[in-house]
Amino acid sequence: MSELHLQGAALVIASADDAELGALTHSKYQIRKGVQVCAVLSDLPTVNKIVGENKGQSLGLILRAGWSPSAGFSLDIFFPSPTTIHIGRGIITDPISLKIVLGGTPQLKIIGGAFIPVEGRKEPLHFHLDLTLDALTASATGQLSAPGGWRNPFGISEQLVIGPDLALKVSIVYSTFFIQGPSGFGFVGGLKIGKVVGKMEFNIEEVPSRQLLSAKVENLDLHDLVEFANNVSPVPIARPPNVVSFHEVSLYMCPAGVTIGTIIYPAGFSFISKVTLFGINADVNVSVGSSGVKCKGGIDNFKLGPLTVRGVKEPRAMFELELTSSKQAGKIDGMIEFLGV
């Protein structure tokens, strides 16, 4: 901070914003109601790098220290012309402004908005952005500006809405940001599945088609799942008796098939869950795409009256079910005994 300096300082006292001063308008600073001291500020190296204007030319930042009856004391930094930031991963901000927050540890904030491209949507999502910078790192919070949430994510279904409140999260480490972009960039919110709302996370990738949306839900019943599946699948599913409950549900949505590590996420909607049916435990992996529903999993060995089900090749019975436009079939890889036969 000792290297910072000011030039062209001016004291301005005004009774209204942008006052009409006629021939007295010889100041290059914007007029704001109240008392303010304005000056041209020497460059801030971190701001120069983030903005991408470090080409040997001064940014011409304007510092304004002001007081007004409505806002009290404020310390702001403005760019002489509209300035945006290319954050990386296809993210571009609105024209930004800077604000110095005084306190035990003063902070520099970047105020603006961010446009985030997502697959299946012509216009990018727009978030309000509040980025806080310190000596080594930066972090940001923000909210989706459009009311009602993100409708029809990835073009999967008009009936599907993420939100209504989406919170943006950004993490920046300066030492890697200028090469790799943000170390973390995504948003969190709610995803309604039937009558249940799950916690959703979305990580933003450089290639929109590789973006993956995930959600966690503790408990669902069969009616919740069927209602959700009917919203995303073109193949209608009749509402069955509500005899199945799902636990520790992990849901995924992506516009195109994505492989992360050794895990393959099919295009569309998929989920992994533990299942309880008549007190019998099972696990299931379901994918819902444009063609319909595919399901596979395993079920614990059980005996229900004269009926016994157990595994043969595996310790437990395995099953597969397919309900698509071209195929409606299922199979069980195991042994079924009825009355000892």
CORSULPE-V893082 format. One record per pair of residues at least 12 apart in sequence whose C-alpha atoms are under 7 Angstrom apart, sorted by the first residue. I is the first residue (numbers start at 1). J is the second residue. Records with the same first field share a line. If there is no record, write none. Layout:
I=J  J
This chain:
4=42
5=41  42
6=39  40  41  42
7=39  40  41
8=39  40
9=37  38  39
10=37  38  39
11=36  37  38
12=35  36  37
13=34  35  36
14=32  33  34  35
15=33  34
16=32  33
17=31  32  33
18=30  31  32
19=31
33=68
34=67  68
35=66  67  68
36=64  65  66  67
37=64  65  66
38=62  63  64  65
39=62  63  64
40=60  61  62  63
41=60  61  62  63
43=58  59  61
50=85
51=85
60=79  80
61=77  78  79  80
62=77  78  79
63=76  77  78
64=76  77
75=99  100
76=98  99  100
77=97  98  99
78=97  98
79=97
82=95
83=95  96
84=96
87=181
88=181  182
89=205  206
90=116  117  206
91=114  115  116
92=114  115
93=112  113  114  115
94=112  113  114
95=112
96=110  111  112
97=110  111  112
98=110  111
107=132  133  134
108=132  133
109=130  131  132  133
110=130  131  132
111=129  130  131
112=128  129  130
113=126  127  128  129
114=126  127  128  129
115=127
117=208
118=208
119=154  208  209  255
120=154  155
121=154  155
126=144  145
127=142  143  144  145
128=142  143  144  145
129=141  142
130=142
136=173  174
137=172  173  174
138=171  172  173
139=170  171  172
140=169  170  171
141=167  168  169  170
142=167  168  169
143=166  167  168
144=165  166  167
147=164
148=163  164
149=161  162  163  164  165  166
150=162  163
154=254  255
156=232  268
157=231  232
159=231
160=231
161=191
162=189  190  191
163=189  190  191
165=189
166=187  188  189
167=187  188  189
168=186  187  188
169=185  186  187
170=184  185  186
171=183  184  185
185=203  204
186=202  203  204
187=201  202  203
188=200  201  202
189=201
193=224  225  228
194=224  225  227  228
195=224
198=215  216  217
199=215  216  217
200=214  215  216
201=213  214  215
202=214
209=255  256
210=256  258
211=254
212=252  253  254
213=252  253  254
214=251  252  253
215=250  251  252
216=249  250  251
217=248  249  250
218=247  248  249
219=246  247  248  249
220=245  246  247
221=242  244  245  246
222=242  243  244  245
223=239  242
226=239
233=288  289  290  292
234=290  292
235=292
243=277
244=275  276  277
245=275  276  277
246=273  274  275  276
247=273  274  275
248=273  274
249=271  272  273
250=271  272  273
251=270  271  272
252=269  270  271
253=268  269  270
254=267  268  269
255=267  268
267=289
268=288  289
269=287  288  289
270=286  287  288
271=285  286  287
272=284  285  286
273=285
280=300
281=299  300
282=298  299  300
283=297  298  299
284=296  297  298
285=297
291=324  325
292=323  324  325
293=322  323  324
294=321  322  323
295=320  321  322
296=319  320  321
297=318  319  320
298=316  317  318  319
299=316  317  318
300=316  317
301=316  317
306=338  339
307=337  338  339
308=336  337  338
309=335  336  337
310=334  335  336
311=334  335
312=334  335
317=332  333  334
318=332  333  334
319=331  332  333
320=332
